[in-house]
Amino acid sequence: MPSMTARYDLAEGSHGTFFISSSTEKYAIDRIESKRALDLHEQIAQYQMIVDSIDEALKTLTDEERSFAEMRYFKQWSIRRTAEALGYSEKNIFVIRSRVMEKLTICLSNVIWSPVADRK
């Protein structure tokens, strides 16, 4: 079991210094820091799984769908600008959008958070 030690050092010309050393305190701090490090590694692993899942889901899209996703979601272009860049009407862009969202929803169903699922 961790313990505590104390000592008093008196040096000539000083009032002295009192030292307290607690291995219990060090032990507790080490445990807290270890827990934080473990939590951080767990979060990094979760984020990496999400990124990997998104990369794999994007591979299921056609070139046209991937271009749409890049312009609309990564570059944050408007529907009008995306339609013009791809050479489609806005109505056709919504059709492409529906296909993309359907495919991504299916591929990412294991990482998508749903408040409804949490209530069950």
DSSP file (Angstrom, degrees, kcal/mol; ACC not computed):
  #  RESIDUE AA STRUCTURE BP1 BP2  ACC     N-H-->O    O-->H-N    N-H-->O    O-->H-N    TCO  KAPPA ALPHA  PHI   PSI    X-CA   Y-CA   Z-CA
    1    1 A M              0   0    0      0, 0.0    23,-0.1     0, 0.0    22,-0.1   0.000 360.0 360.0 360.0 135.7    0.0    0.0    0.0
    2    2 A P        -     0   0    0      0, 0.0     2,-0.2     0, 0.0    20,-0.0  -0.228 360.0-168.1 -60.5 153.6    1.3    3.5   -0.8
    3    3 A S        -     0   0    0      2,-0.0    20,-2.4     0, 0.0    21,-0.9  -0.762  18.2-116.5-136.9-179.7    2.5    5.6    2.1
    4    4 A M  E     -A   22   0A   0     18,-0.2     2,-0.3    -2,-0.2    18,-0.2  -0.964  23.3-172.7-124.4 139.6    3.5    9.1    3.1
    5    5 A T  E     -A   21   0A   0     16,-3.5    16,-3.4    -2,-0.4     2,-0.3  -0.952   1.9-167.2-129.3 152.8    6.9   10.2    4.4
    6    6 A A  E     +A   20   0A   0     -2,-0.3     2,-0.3    14,-0.2    14,-0.2  -0.978   6.4 176.9-137.1 150.0    8.0   13.6    5.8
    7    7 A R  E     -A   19   0A   0     12,-2.6    12,-3.6    -2,-0.3     2,-0.5  -0.992  18.9-144.8-150.8 154.9   11.3   15.1    6.5
    8    8 A Y  E     -A   18   0A   0     -2,-0.3     2,-0.5    10,-0.2    10,-0.2  -0.983  13.2-162.6-123.5 121.5   12.7   18.4    7.8
    9    9 A D  E     -A   17   0A   0      8,-3.4     8,-3.2    -2,-0.5     2,-0.6  -0.912   0.9-165.6-108.1 126.6   16.0   19.7    6.5
   10   10 A L        -     0   0    0     -2,-0.5     2,-0.4     6,-0.3     5,-0.1  -0.938   7.8-172.1-112.5 113.2   17.7   22.4    8.4
   11   11 A A    >   -     0   0    0     -2,-0.6     3,-1.8     1,-0.1     5,-0.2  -0.813  36.7 -94.0-104.4 146.4   20.4   24.2    6.5
   12   12 A E  T 3  S+     0   0    0     -2,-0.4     3,-0.1     1,-0.3    -1,-0.1  -0.343 111.6  19.3 -60.1 131.5   22.8   26.7    8.1
   13   13 A G  T 3  S+     0   0    0      1,-0.3     2,-0.3    -2,-0.1    -1,-0.3   0.556 112.0  87.5  85.4   9.4   21.5   30.2    7.6
   14   14 A S  S <  S-     0   0    0     -3,-1.8    -1,-0.3     1,-0.0     3,-0.1  -0.855  81.8-120.3-132.3 169.5   17.9   29.2    6.8
   15   15 A H        -     0   0    0     -2,-0.3     2,-0.1     1,-0.3    -3,-0.1   0.517  66.2-109.7 -84.8  -6.7   14.7   28.4    8.7
   16   16 A G        -     0   0    0     -5,-0.2     2,-0.4    -8,-0.0    -6,-0.3  -0.153  24.1-103.8  97.7 165.1   14.7   24.9    7.3
   17   17 A T  E     -A    9   0A   0     -8,-3.2    -8,-3.4    -3,-0.1     2,-0.5  -0.995  17.8-147.9-133.0 134.5   12.5   23.2    4.8
   18   18 A F  E     -A    8   0A   0     -2,-0.4     2,-0.4   -10,-0.2   -10,-0.2  -0.905  16.6-165.5-104.6 124.9    9.8   20.7    5.4
   19   19 A F  E     -A    7   0A   0    -12,-3.6   -12,-2.6    -2,-0.5     2,-0.5  -0.921   6.6-170.6-113.4 133.7    9.3   18.0    2.7
   20   20 A I  E     -A    6   0A   0     -2,-0.4     2,-0.5   -14,-0.2   -14,-0.2  -0.990   3.8-173.3-121.9 129.5    6.3   15.7    2.4
   21   21 A S  E     -A    5   0A   0    -16,-3.4   -16,-3.5    -2,-0.5     2,-0.5  -0.985   0.6-173.6-124.2 127.0    6.4   12.9    0.0
   22   22 A S  E  >  -A    4   0A   0     -2,-0.5     4,-1.9   -18,-0.2   -18,-0.2  -0.933  17.4-175.6-126.2 110.2    3.3   10.8   -0.7
   23   23 A S  H  > S+     0   0    0    -20,-2.4     4,-2.6    -2,-0.5   -19,-0.2   0.770  90.6  62.1 -70.9 -22.9    3.5    7.7   -2.9
   24   24 A T  H  > S+     0   0    0    -21,-0.9     4,-2.7     2,-0.2    -1,-0.2   0.932 104.5  46.6 -64.5 -45.4   -0.3    7.5   -2.4
   25   25 A E  H  > S+     0   0    0      2,-0.2     4,-2.7     1,-0.2     5,-0.2   0.928 114.2  47.1 -62.8 -45.2   -0.7   10.9   -4.1
   26   26 A K  H  X S+     0   0    0     -4,-1.9     4,-2.8     1,-0.2    -1,-0.2   0.905 112.0  51.3 -62.2 -41.0    1.6    9.9   -6.9
   27   27 A Y  H  X S+     0   0    0     -4,-2.6     4,-2.1     2,-0.2    -2,-0.2   0.914 111.5  47.2 -61.6 -44.0   -0.2    6.5   -7.2
   28   28 A A  H  X S+     0   0    0     -4,-2.7     4,-2.4     2,-0.2    -2,-0.2   0.921 112.9  48.3 -65.5 -44.4   -3.6    8.3   -7.5
   29   29 A I  H  X S+     0   0    0     -4,-2.7     4,-2.9     1,-0.2     5,-0.2   0.916 110.3  51.9 -62.5 -43.5   -2.3   10.8  -10.0
   30   30 A D  H  X S+     0   0    0     -4,-2.8     4,-2.4     1,-0.2    -1,-0.2   0.902 110.4  48.9 -59.3 -40.8   -0.8    8.0  -12.1
   31   31 A R  H  X S+     0   0    0     -4,-2.1     4,-2.2     2,-0.2    -2,-0.2   0.910 112.1  47.8 -66.2 -41.9   -4.1    6.2  -12.1
   32   32 A I  H  X S+     0   0    0     -4,-2.4     4,-2.4     2,-0.2    -2,-0.2   0.938 114.4  46.1 -64.0 -46.5   -6.0    9.4  -13.1
   33   33 A E  H  X S+     0   0    0     -4,-2.9     4,-2.5     1,-0.2    -2,-0.2   0.874 111.6  52.1 -64.8 -36.9   -3.5   10.1  -15.9
   34   34 A S  H  X S+     0   0    0     -4,-2.4     4,-2.6    -5,-0.2    -1,-0.2   0.902 109.7  49.5 -64.6 -40.2   -3.6    6.4  -17.0
   35   35 A K  H  X S+     0   0    0     -4,-2.2     4,-2.8     2,-0.2    -2,-0.2   0.919 111.6  48.5 -64.3 -44.4   -7.4    6.6  -17.2
   36   36 A R  H  X S+     0   0    0     -4,-2.4     4,-2.6     2,-0.2    -2,-0.2   0.920 112.4  48.4 -61.9 -43.7   -7.3    9.8  -19.2
   37   37 A A  H  X S+     0   0    0     -4,-2.5     4,-2.6     2,-0.2    -2,-0.2   0.914 112.1  49.1 -63.2 -42.6   -4.7    8.3  -21.6
   38   38 A L  H  X S+     0   0    0     -4,-2.6     4,-2.1     2,-0.2    -2,-0.2   0.922 111.9  48.6 -62.5 -44.5   -6.9    5.2  -22.0
   39   39 A D  H  X S+     0   0    0     -4,-2.8     4,-2.4     2,-0.2    -2,-0.2   0.904 111.4  50.5 -61.5 -41.8  -10.0    7.3  -22.7
   40   40 A L  H  X S+     0   0    0     -4,-2.6     4,-2.5     2,-0.2    -2,-0.2   0.917 109.9  49.0 -63.8 -44.1   -8.1    9.3  -25.2
   41   41 A H  H  X S+     0   0    0     -4,-2.6     4,-2.2     1,-0.2    -1,-0.2   0.881 111.0  51.6 -62.4 -37.6   -6.8    6.2  -27.0
   42   42 A E  H  X S+     0   0    0     -4,-2.1     4,-2.1     2,-0.2    -2,-0.2   0.910 110.0  48.3 -65.8 -42.5  -10.4    4.9  -27.0
   43   43 A Q  H  X S+     0   0    0     -4,-2.4     4,-2.7     2,-0.2     5,-0.2   0.915 110.7  51.2 -63.7 -43.0  -11.7    8.1  -28.6
   44   44 A I  H  X S+     0   0    0     -4,-2.5     4,-2.4     1,-0.2    -2,-0.2   0.913 109.8  50.1 -60.8 -42.3   -9.0    8.1  -31.2
   45   45 A A  H  X S+     0   0    0     -4,-2.2     4,-2.1     2,-0.2    -1,-0.2   0.891 110.7  49.8 -63.8 -39.3   -9.8    4.5  -32.1
   46   46 A Q  H  X S+     0   0    0     -4,-2.1     4,-2.0     2,-0.2    -2,-0.2   0.934 112.0  47.0 -64.8 -45.7  -13.5    5.5  -32.4
   47   47 A Y  H  X S+     0   0    0     -4,-2.7     4,-2.6     1,-0.2    -2,-0.2   0.882 110.9  52.3 -63.5 -37.9  -12.8    8.4  -34.7
   48   48 A Q  H  X S+     0   0    0     -4,-2.4     4,-2.7    -5,-0.2    -1,-0.2   0.892 108.0  51.5 -65.3 -39.0  -10.5    6.3  -36.8
   49   49 A M  H  X S+     0   0    0     -4,-2.1     4,-2.3     2,-0.2    -2,-0.2   0.895 110.9  48.7 -63.1 -40.0  -13.2    3.7  -37.2
   50   50 A I  H  X S+     0   0    0     -4,-2.0     4,-2.5     2,-0.2    -2,-0.2   0.935 112.5  47.1 -65.3 -46.5  -15.6    6.5  -38.3
   51   51 A V  H  X S+     0   0    0     -4,-2.6     4,-2.6     1,-0.2    -2,-0.2   0.924 113.3  48.5 -61.2 -45.1  -13.1    7.9  -40.8
   52   52 A D  H  X S+     0   0    0     -4,-2.7     4,-2.3     1,-0.2    -1,-0.2   0.894 111.1  51.1 -61.9 -39.9  -12.4    4.4  -42.2
   53   53 A S  H  X S+     0   0    0     -4,-2.3     4,-2.5     2,-0.2    -2,-0.2   0.903 110.4  48.5 -64.9 -41.5  -16.1    3.7  -42.5
   54   54 A I  H  X S+     0   0    0     -4,-2.5     4,-2.6     2,-0.2    -2,-0.2   0.925 110.6  51.1 -64.5 -44.3  -16.7    7.0  -44.4
   55   55 A D  H  X S+     0   0    0     -4,-2.6     4,-1.1     1,-0.2    -2,-0.2   0.923 113.0  45.6 -58.2 -44.5  -13.7    6.2  -46.7
   56   56 A E  H  X S+     0   0    0     -4,-2.3     4,-0.5     1,-0.2     3,-0.2   0.887 111.7  52.0 -66.9 -39.0  -15.2    2.7  -47.4
   57   57 A A  H >< S+     0   0    0     -4,-2.5     3,-1.3     1,-0.2     4,-0.3   0.896 105.6  54.7 -64.9 -39.6  -18.7    4.1  -47.9
   58   58 A L  H >< S+     0   0    0     -4,-2.6     3,-1.2     1,-0.3    -1,-0.2   0.803  98.7  63.6 -64.3 -27.6  -17.4    6.7  -50.4
   59   59 A K  H 3< S+     0   0    0     -4,-1.1    -1,-0.3     1,-0.2    -2,-0.2   0.722  93.8  62.3 -68.0 -20.3  -15.9    3.8  -52.4
   60   60 A T  T << S+     0   0    0     -3,-1.3    -1,-0.2    -4,-0.5    -2,-0.2   0.616  88.1  92.9 -80.4 -11.6  -19.4    2.4  -53.1
   61   61 A L  S <  S-     0   0    0     -3,-1.2     2,-0.0    -4,-0.3    39,-0.0  -0.491  79.9-116.3 -82.9 151.0  -20.4    5.6  -54.9
   62   62 A T     >  -     0   0    0     -2,-0.2     4,-2.9     1,-0.1     5,-0.2  -0.287  36.8-100.2 -71.6 169.4  -20.2    6.0  -58.7
   63   63 A D  H  > S+     0   0    0      1,-0.2     4,-2.5     2,-0.2     5,-0.2   0.912 126.0  49.6 -58.6 -42.3  -17.8    8.7  -60.0
   64   64 A E  H  > S+     0   0    0      2,-0.2     4,-2.3     1,-0.2    -1,-0.2   0.924 112.7  46.0 -62.6 -46.0  -20.8   11.0  -60.6
   65   65 A E  H  > S+     0   0    0      2,-0.2     4,-2.7     1,-0.2    -2,-0.2   0.888 112.3  51.1 -65.8 -39.0  -22.1   10.4  -57.0
   66   66 A R  H  X S+     0   0    0     -4,-2.9     4,-2.6     2,-0.2    -2,-0.2   0.905 109.4  50.5 -64.8 -41.4  -18.6   10.9  -55.6
   67   67 A S  H  X S+     0   0    0     -4,-2.5     4,-2.6    -5,-0.2     5,-0.3   0.920 110.9  49.6 -61.5 -43.8  -18.2   14.2  -57.4
   68   68 A F  H  X S+     0   0    0     -4,-2.3     4,-3.2     1,-0.2     5,-0.4   0.951 111.7  47.9 -58.8 -49.8  -21.6   15.3  -56.1
   69   69 A A  H  X>S+     0   0    0     -4,-2.7     4,-2.3     1,-0.2     5,-1.3   0.893 112.4  49.5 -60.4 -41.3  -20.6   14.4  -52.5
   70   70 A E  I  X>S+     0   0    0     -4,-2.6     5,-2.5     3,-0.2     4,-0.6   0.948 117.2  39.8 -63.0 -48.6  -17.3   16.1  -52.8
   71   71 A M  I  <5S+     0   0    0     -4,-2.6     6,-2.8     3,-0.2    -2,-0.2   0.944 124.1  36.8 -66.8 -47.8  -18.8   19.3  -54.2
   72   72 A R  I  <5S+     0   0    0     -4,-3.2    -3,-0.2    -5,-0.3    -2,-0.2   0.908 131.5  21.1 -75.7 -43.6  -21.9   19.5  -52.0
   73   73 A Y  I  <5S+     0   0    0     -4,-2.3    -3,-0.2    -5,-0.4    -2,-0.1   0.812 130.2  35.3-102.0 -34.7  -20.6   18.1  -48.7
   74   74 A F  I  <<S+     0   0    0     -5,-1.3    -3,-0.2    -4,-0.6    -4,-0.1   0.890 131.5  29.7 -88.1 -42.1  -16.9   18.6  -48.6
   75   75 A K  S   <S-     0   0    0     -5,-2.5    -3,-0.2    -6,-0.2    -4,-0.2   0.606 100.7-135.2 -89.3 -12.7  -16.6   21.9  -50.5
   76   76 A Q        +     0   0    0     -6,-0.3    -4,-0.2     1,-0.2    -3,-0.2   0.858  39.9 170.2  60.7  40.9  -20.1   23.0  -49.3
   77   77 A W        -     0   0    0     -6,-2.8    -1,-0.2    -7,-0.1    -2,-0.0  -0.437  36.2-105.2 -75.6 155.8  -21.3   24.2  -52.7
   78   78 A S     >  -     0   0    0     -2,-0.1     4,-2.4     1,-0.1     5,-0.2  -0.289  29.3-108.8 -72.6 165.9  -24.9   25.1  -53.2
   79   79 A I  H  > S+     0   0    0      2,-0.2     4,-2.8     1,-0.2     5,-0.2   0.921 120.6  51.6 -60.4 -44.0  -27.3   22.8  -55.1
   80   80 A R  H  > S+     0   0    0      2,-0.2     4,-2.4     1,-0.2    -1,-0.2   0.936 111.5  45.2 -60.5 -48.3  -27.3   25.3  -58.0
   81   81 A R  H  > S+     0   0    0      1,-0.2     4,-2.4     2,-0.2    -1,-0.2   0.897 114.2  49.5 -64.4 -40.0  -23.5   25.5  -58.2
   82   82 A T  H  X S+     0   0    0     -4,-2.4     4,-2.2     2,-0.2    -1,-0.2   0.915 110.7  50.3 -63.8 -43.2  -23.2   21.7  -57.9
   83   83 A A  H  X>S+     0   0    0     -4,-2.8     5,-2.4     1,-0.2     4,-1.3   0.921 111.8  47.8 -61.0 -44.4  -25.8   21.2  -60.7
   84   84 A E  H  <5S+     0   0    0     -4,-2.4     3,-0.2     1,-0.2    -1,-0.2   0.916 111.7  49.6 -63.3 -43.1  -24.0   23.7  -63.0
   85   85 A A  H  <5S+     0   0    0     -4,-2.4    -1,-0.2     1,-0.2    -2,-0.2   0.869 116.5  41.2 -65.4 -36.6  -20.6   22.0  -62.4
   86   86 A L  H  <5S-     0   0    0     -4,-2.2    -1,-0.2    -5,-0.2    -2,-0.2   0.602 111.7-119.2 -87.8 -11.9  -22.0   18.6  -63.1
   87   87 A G  T  <5S+     0   0    0     -4,-1.3     2,-0.3     1,-0.3    -3,-0.2   0.812  71.7 119.5  80.1  30.6  -24.1   19.7  -66.0
   88   88 A Y      < -     0   0    0     -5,-2.4    -1,-0.3    -6,-0.2    -2,-0.1  -0.810  66.8-103.6-122.1 163.8  -27.4   18.7  -64.6
   89   89 A S     >  -     0   0    0     -2,-0.3     4,-1.9     1,-0.1     5,-0.1  -0.433  37.7-109.9 -76.7 162.1  -30.7   20.5  -63.6
   90   90 A E  H  > S+     0   0    0      1,-0.2     4,-1.7     2,-0.2     5,-0.1   0.875 120.1  57.8 -61.0 -35.5  -31.3   21.1  -60.0
   91   91 A K  H  > S+     0   0    0      1,-0.2     4,-1.1     2,-0.2    -1,-0.2   0.920 106.9  47.1 -61.1 -44.0  -34.1   18.5  -60.1
   92   92 A N  H  > S+     0   0    0      1,-0.2     4,-2.3     2,-0.2    -1,-0.2   0.840 106.3  59.0 -67.4 -32.3  -31.6   15.8  -61.4
   93   93 A I  H  X S+     0   0    0     -4,-1.9     4,-3.0     1,-0.2    -1,-0.2   0.882 102.1  53.9 -63.6 -36.8  -29.2   16.8  -58.6
   94   94 A F  H  X S+     0   0    0     -4,-1.7     4,-2.1     2,-0.2    -1,-0.2   0.841 106.7  52.0 -66.7 -31.2  -31.8   16.0  -56.0
   95   95 A V  H  X S+     0   0    0     -4,-1.1     4,-2.0     2,-0.2    -2,-0.2   0.933 111.8  45.6 -66.5 -46.2  -32.1   12.5  -57.6
   96   96 A I  H  X S+     0   0    0     -4,-2.3     4,-2.7     1,-0.2    -2,-0.2   0.928 111.2  54.0 -60.9 -44.6  -28.4   12.0  -57.4
   97   97 A R  H  X S+     0   0    0     -4,-3.0     4,-2.9     1,-0.2     5,-0.2   0.908 106.8  51.2 -56.3 -44.2  -28.5   13.4  -53.8
   98   98 A S  H  X S+     0   0    0     -4,-2.1     4,-2.3     2,-0.2    -1,-0.2   0.912 110.9  47.8 -61.7 -43.2  -31.1   10.8  -52.9
   99   99 A R  H  X S+     0   0    0     -4,-2.0     4,-2.5     2,-0.2     5,-0.2   0.930 113.4  48.0 -62.9 -44.8  -29.0    7.9  -54.3
  100  100 A V  H  X S+     0   0    0     -4,-2.7     4,-2.9     1,-0.2     5,-0.3   0.941 112.7  47.4 -61.2 -48.6  -25.9    9.2  -52.5
  101  101 A M  H  X S+     0   0    0     -4,-2.9     4,-2.4     1,-0.2    -1,-0.2   0.887 111.9  50.8 -63.5 -38.4  -27.7    9.6  -49.1
  102  102 A E  H  X S+     0   0    0     -4,-2.3     4,-2.0    -5,-0.2    -1,-0.2   0.940 113.5  44.3 -63.6 -47.4  -29.3    6.1  -49.5
  103  103 A K  H  X S+     0   0    0     -4,-2.5     4,-2.6     1,-0.2    -2,-0.2   0.925 116.2  46.2 -63.8 -45.0  -26.0    4.4  -50.2
  104  104 A L  H  X S+     0   0    0     -4,-2.9     4,-2.5    -5,-0.2    -1,-0.2   0.885 110.3  53.5 -67.7 -37.3  -24.2    6.3  -47.4
  105  105 A T  H  < S+     0   0    0     -4,-2.4     4,-0.2    -5,-0.3    -1,-0.2   0.918 112.3  44.8 -62.4 -42.7  -26.9    5.7  -44.9
  106  106 A I  H >< S+     0   0    0     -4,-2.0     3,-1.0    -5,-0.2     4,-0.2   0.941 116.8  44.8 -65.7 -47.5  -26.8    1.9  -45.6
  107  107 A C  H 3< S+     0   0    0     -4,-2.6     3,-0.4     1,-0.2    -2,-0.2   0.825 119.9  40.6 -67.4 -31.3  -22.9    1.8  -45.5
  108  108 A L  T >X S+     0   0    0     -4,-2.5     3,-1.9    -5,-0.2     4,-1.4   0.225  77.6 112.5-103.4  13.9  -22.6    4.0  -42.4
  109  109 A S  T <4 S+     0   0    0     -3,-1.0    -1,-0.2     1,-0.3    -2,-0.1   0.779  74.7  58.1 -59.9 -25.3  -25.5    2.5  -40.4
  110  110 A N  T 34 S+     0   0    0     -3,-0.4    -1,-0.3    -4,-0.2    -2,-0.1   0.659 115.9  33.1 -79.0 -14.2  -23.1    1.0  -37.9
  111  111 A V  T <4 S+     0   0    0     -3,-1.9     2,-0.4   -61,-0.1    -2,-0.2   0.456  90.0 107.1-118.7  -3.8  -21.6    4.4  -37.0
  112  112 A I     <  -     0   0    0     -4,-1.4     2,-0.4    -7,-0.2    -7,-0.0  -0.649  63.9-138.2 -80.7 127.8  -24.6    6.7  -37.4
  113  113 A W        -     0   0    0     -2,-0.4     3,-0.1     4,-0.0    -2,-0.1  -0.692  19.9-172.0 -85.9 134.3  -25.9    7.9  -34.1
  114  114 A S     >  -     0   0    0     -2,-0.4     4,-1.5     1,-0.1     3,-0.2  -0.987  22.4-152.8-128.9 123.3  -29.7    8.0  -33.7
  115  115 A P  H  > S+     0   0    0      0, 0.0     4,-1.0     0, 0.0    -1,-0.1   0.832 100.9  56.6 -61.6 -30.0  -31.4    9.5  -30.7
  116  116 A V  H >> S+     0   0    0      1,-0.2     4,-0.6     2,-0.2     3,-0.6   0.910 104.4  51.4 -66.7 -41.3  -34.3    7.1  -31.3
  117  117 A A  H >4 S+     0   0    0      1,-0.2     3,-0.7     2,-0.2    -1,-0.2   0.839 106.4  55.4 -64.4 -32.9  -32.0    4.1  -31.0
  118  118 A D  H 3< S+     0   0    0     -4,-1.5    -1,-0.2     1,-0.2    -2,-0.2   0.762 101.1  58.3 -71.4 -24.5  -30.6    5.4  -27.7
  119  119 A R  H <<        0   0    0     -4,-1.0    -1,-0.2    -3,-0.6    -2,-0.2   0.654 360.0 360.0 -80.4 -14.5  -34.1    5.6  -26.2
  120  120 A K    <<        0   0    0     -3,-0.7    -1,-0.2    -4,-0.6    -2,-0.1   0.492 360.0 360.0 -75.1 360.0  -34.8    1.9  -26.7
